Amino acid sequence: MPEQHYTLLAIDDHPLFRKGVSDLIDMDPSLELIGEAANGEDGLVLAREFNPDLILLDINMKGTNGLETLKAIKSFQLDSRILMLTVSDNEEDVLAALKNGADGYLLKDMEPEDILKSIRKAVEGTVVISDHLTQLLAKALREDDRLDTQSTMPDLTSREKEILQHIAQGLSNKQIATNLAISEGTVKVHVKHLLKKLNLHSRTEAAVWALNQGKKPSS
Amino acid sequence: MKHSLLLRFGTVITILFILALSGMISSMIIAETAEGYAAAINQAGTLRMQSYRIASSLVHGNPNGNRPDNRSRLLVDEYNQRIHSPRIHDVLAKGAGDEVNNTYHRVESQWRRLMLPNLNNYLMMTETLDSTARVTKKIEISRQTYLSLVDGFVDDIHSFVEALEIEAEQKNEQLRLIQIILLSFTFLVALVSLYLTKISVLNPLRNLLACAKAVRHGDFSVRSRFLSEDELGQLSHAFNLMADNLSVIYSDLEDRVEEKTQDLEQSNRTLELLYSTTKRLSDSSLNEQVLIAVIHDIEALLGVSNGTICLGQPGDHQAYRYASTRNQDILLNDHKDGQCAMCLGDGETHRFQTCDPTTGKRINIFSTPIRDKAQYYGILMVELQTSQELEDWQARLLETVASHIGLAISVTQQDIQNRKMSLMEERSVIARELHDSIAQSLSYLKIQVARLEKALNDDLPKEDVLQISSVLRSALNGAYRQLRELLTTFRLRVTDANLGRLINQTVDEFTNRSGIPIEFINTLGNCQFTPNAEIHIIQIIREALSNVIRHANATEARVSMDCDHQGLVTVNIEDNGIGIDGEGDMMQHYGLPIMKERAEHLGGELRINESPIGGTQINLVFTIADISNRESQRLFTEQLKDA
């Protein structure tokens, strides 16, 4: 099986860090950095031009910041997965990023090897979140009003529950489709339904929510 | 009116008038009678002479008796007329004295009965013209008879005249007596009236005058003593009433003045206390000494004893004793539990009683809240003497002082808050600077280490490994350099707040470090920058100067800063070196974008030009207004979120 090849775009206002990311990506032959942007506007242009598999996005940038850029990219319905790669471990930033459809949230101070691994996971469709952020996320979701009312599993169909389990394991739609022997489109529809039922914004939230449910003593 | 002065003086004048009138009338009457007497005396005198004339005419008129004696006849007729003349009769009719009447009647009867018949006889004889001897004899006899009688008759007339004279004299005497009596009466009345005037007019008037004088000099206690029933008495009454009223009004005014004076003194004291309190509270930062001084001021001005300031919320059982002039907790023995609740009360001014733990005496305590509009901080308490009652104004004053203290506390807290804010702003600037430089470098370094490990693990050729390690080395050096620059900058920030001076120090530092003379031209004027903007400007200058001394091979450099009246700021860093195209290291390569980013942060831009003195010129242009408060606003809201 030939090595899958993925294209990446880095949007970060720190030149030295971009240089570092480029060096890091060079270490993995299956990944190719096809563009760099120092700000959100340029990044958006490049993203629309190249439609890369994965966009690495910083949050704290001058001008258009990462979250605005994220919304803008999402609004263009690109297939690119978006991975936040930032210094900020601010809870609000994390939640805002995930609610706005980021597919992962990594901190710059992770070990470079872990960053590389996470990038690889992300391009394969897995939701990746820096370890010490998951706790924070879980807590935030627990406190979220929308989830207060749902102490138990709402009326999900068995298929939806199944898919939620897979999402919780961090699998991409493609992988879920393969595992359940259904088409990727069907998976997408199911995911949409279950998100609506759970009143959640993204698969990430769904994953975290499911993990959270698992931690609760079953009633 | 009973004892009217007018009536009295009228009476006196009437008496005097009557006296004078009676004097005049009596003298008129007496003069009238006296006048009759003189005529009568005169008449009587002529009677005397007439008797003798008759006698002489008898003797000489007809010595022969041979013709009628007409002259004698005439005389006798005249005599008859005279003796009955009205002059004499008038006197008699007017009621002359007995003596006069008697003597007259004697004369008249003598005349009538003796003399006249004799004379008539004689005259008749003579008229017969008979010159017979008998007749002649008879005539002679008549003549002789008359002549013999005439002396006696004249004597009688004489005594009549005398009686008349005496009577006239008496009349005169009477007149004199009446005059004397009337005069002395008049004199007496005059004296009496003088005395009365003195007693009932002069004295009261003098007294009134004296009283009026006294009143004019402000003595309202004088009263007139002359309170008779007359007009002056009434005037005195009126005067006394007026003095009474005046003294009432005056004392009322004096009371009011006293009251106003006290009010003023009170206001003065109040103002003094408020002034000293405000001054104390605003002159230095709030601490125990200042508050104790304030409490001492209160004690001195209001005469209360120990004051205490406690911090706490109404209903708390525990409070913090912030300042007190009492050296022992007053509620030590009393109300052990919830002792503070008693003082704190329900957040309003209140009074309560407690025991002095040392003397066991009851003490009244006045407690008023220290608070501002937004917040309750605690209470101000003062202890009152046993019998002491705080007046309203004192209570109000204490409340005001308490509110001043509240204000001071709130200002202090605001101050601390502001300092915290600016500290946080500083910190966030530092954090961002660290993030923008050191954190990036560290991430980069980490990645390089990962590469190095991988290269070693993959047994890559030595050149590759060395290449990575040289990158590592230069990145590390760069990181160090950044760290040093930052530390220097932040140290500068702490010591001095004036940007011009900060840059001057920076320029000096680089001059000393490199030996290259660096000129600094500062025409910033009074332009003010946010701490953030200052950091950016300093860091751009440091970065640029660092490039100058490390890569440009320059022999001179110049930093110039200018700010025009519209807030357009220009910063130039120039050198006469080899220009920017020379081979810089990697860190310089990444330094320029960072400089540009800083310029963007400032809302301006950074250009790299050729310098007029031959090397590179870094030119930064921005407008103060554009370093939008957006920047600090953003920081501010971030801090609020964090807080």
Interface residues (C-beta under 8 A of the other chain):
Chain A: D13 H14 P15 L16 F17 K19 G20 V21 D23 L24 M27 A38 N60 K62 G63 V87 E92 K108 D109 E111 P112 E113 L116
Chain B: H435 D436 A439 Q440 S441 L442 S443 Y444 K446 I447 Q448 V449 A450 R451 K454 A475 Y590 P593 I594 E597 E600 H601 K641
